Amino acid sequence: PCNMLWILNMVLCYYDYSKDTKAGNNGAPTKTTTTSSYHKLSHTILQLQCSYVGLILVALANPDFSDTVLYGEVYFFYLHHFFLLYYVLHYVFITRQISTYIPMQNDGEGVIDGMSNMGGVIDGVKISTKWILLSCAYFALFYFGIVTPMAILSGLNLNYMLHPPPNQDDLVGEGYRITSIVYCAVMFTVIRLVVVILEFSWRKIISLISKEGNPTVKKKNI
């Protein structure tokens, strides 16, 4: 799965997302130029990666080194996955150029405060639900429409499509692919919600720090 994420990151290398967006007021993503097809593509890729963070965490928590035979391959495995995790942290938490729950706007005024009312919460839920469903759809299309036929034709166990992982006791039997896709759908949903909560908390902290660093001086009327 993480090789698929690297392919998505390779696409991002041909178009720098930061050229069209920046963190506006209160850290909200702000357009700086006219939205193009490249911009939409890069934005979609980054949003999908926010949902696919769970795949990286699972690989780090339960790695499969059964076929690692080359020198330094284990170290490269961890470096490879940590950099994939950094991509999400960079765009969501460090530069704050994308958001998992805030729609792209012309300016960032009132975005943090907007989430305090019911309308802002509903909009955030709609956005998160849209990306969760899209993440599951793309994932299923990729594995059942592309990877599985390639694995059958080549005879290689690409992404465990011909045989379940050796270290997963609950993925057994002929229906293990269906079981794994259900697990992934649940994981994408949970991880996405966790990222949304962390991002909202982080933006709230940044907003409070900014307000404390620039206190408003009120003049007395005489």
Phi, psi and omega in degrees: 000324184288336174295325176297321179294324177293325177297318178297321178291328176296322177297322179296332181296336181275351177211116183280114182298329185291345179291333184254348182225156174209166178279116182272207179300138182061020177076017182278143178295132186230136177285140174243341177222174179296133180296127180247174178295326178294321180296317179296320180295313181295322178296318179297317180299316181293323178293321178296321180296329176298325178282328184273007177302327180301326179297321179293316181295320178296318179296322179287323182283328183223069185288152177248104181256021184294335182244018178273108184238344183273156180295131178077006184292325179293317179295321178294326178301311181292319179298317179304313184282326178294324178291324176298320178293324181295325180305314180294315180299322183296310186281330184267319189252327184273299179272340179054041180277341173231162178226146180275352181220351181260126177290150177295127183232169178285336172209167186258017183297128173072017182291314180295315179293331181296333180284351180278344177259167186295325179299318179294321179295316180297318178298319179296320178294319179298316180296314180297318180297319180300314183287330176295313180296319179293322178297316179294320181295314179295321180296314179295319179298317182295314186281319182272334182266335184240304187293314182299311176300320179295322179293319180294317182291322183273339184079008179262144181278067183292121179050035175061034179276344178256337181208138182294159179301147182291340184253023178237096184288337183274351178258084182226163177088175184292333182266022184293334179293317178296318179298318182293323181290327175292317177302317182294320179298318178294318181296317179300319180295312182295314181297319179299317179295321178296316179297320178299314180297316179295319180293316179299317179296318181293317179295325178294318179296314179299320179296317180294321179295319179296320180292322179289328180284339179232072182292142178276125181268119180266128180271143179277133176278124181256000000 
